[in-house]
Amino acid sequence: MKKRKKMKKQKWTTEKSEEAMIQGIVEGSPEAIGVAVVRLNCGCRKMAAVNKDGEPASKVIMYRDRAESICDKCKEDQGSYMRMTEQFIHWVSPEPDESKKRLIEEKVLGIKTQ
């Protein structure tokens, strides 16, 4: 429970290695207003574009930095959310207003922000 509260207060940002993947997802998804990023404890990532209604605007992309494929654990469980360490939405400019962001984050990530 404490971990979830910490996640609410902390503002996550993309890592250098994630930026190119995010840009590729956005370019392939014209209706995207953001990209949901889920980091797993094995180092693999799951990403997908979201539209203005909080609906998927792309397929879910799984990858691992500097690797030819995702790890064996992710191959087994398709990157289970039980192994998630961080999740956030990287917003595309111009960003939606704060209330719209909160609604989309709650729908996509299942977390309430303040």
N, C-alpha and C positions, 0 to 999 in steps of 0.2 A: 504494500500500500504506500509506503514512504517513497518507493522508487517512482511510482506513478505521479505522486505530487511533485517530485523533483523534475520529472519530464515536462510537467505543465509550465513550470516557471522558467526552464532553460530554453533559450532560443537556439535551435540547431541550425547549422549552416553546412553548405556542401563542402566536400573536400575537393582538392584539385583534381583528383582522379575521377570524381563523379561528374564534374562539370561538362566534359565532352559528351558523356553518355546522356546527360540531361538535355543538352542542346540538340543532339540527334533525335531524341524522343519528341522534343518540342517541334522541330522542323518537320517531322513526319506526322504530326498531329495538329493541324491548323486551328482546331477549336480548343486546344489546351490553354488553360490559364495557370496551370501549375503542374508539377510532377511530384507524386508521392514517392518518398524514398524510405525504404525499410532496410536497416542494417542488421545483419544476423551475427551471432556470436562466433561464427566460423570464418567471418571475413567476406562472405558473399553478400550481394545486395539484390534487392528487388525494387523495381521502379515501374511506374506507369503514369501516363498523363491523365489529368482530370479536367473535365469541362466546367463551365460556369454553374452547372447544377450539381456538381459533385459526383458525376457519373464518369465511368472510364472513357477516356478519349484515345486509348491505345491498348495494346496487349501488355501484359506484365512481362517485363524484361528481367531476367536473372543473369548476373555476371559476377565475376571475381577478378579483382585487379591482378594484372600481370600473370594471368593463368589462361590456358586454352579453354577450360570449361569450369563449371561450378564444382564444388567439392562433392565427395562421395555421399556425405550426409544429406546434402541438399538434393542430390539425385534420388536418394531413398524417400525423403519426406517432402519433396518439392519446396524446400525452404520454409519449414514450419514456423508459424508466428510464435510458437512457444519459445523459440530460440532468438527472438528479436531483442536487440539491445537498444536501438534508437529508431524513431520514426518521425517524419516531419514532411511538410510540403514545401518544395522550392517554388516560389511564386514567379510568374512571368510578368514582365513590365508591360503595361501598367497593371499594378496589383489591384485586386478588388478591395473594397473597403473592409474595415476590421470586422464588422458584424457578418458580412458574407464569408470572410475567411474562417471565422469561428464555426459557422454552419457547415461549411465544406469540410473542415478538419474533423468535426464531430461525425459527419456522415462517412468520410473516407477512412479515417484513422480510428474512429471510435473513442476519441478522447474529447473531454470538455476542457476548453481553455478559458481563462478569466478575461 
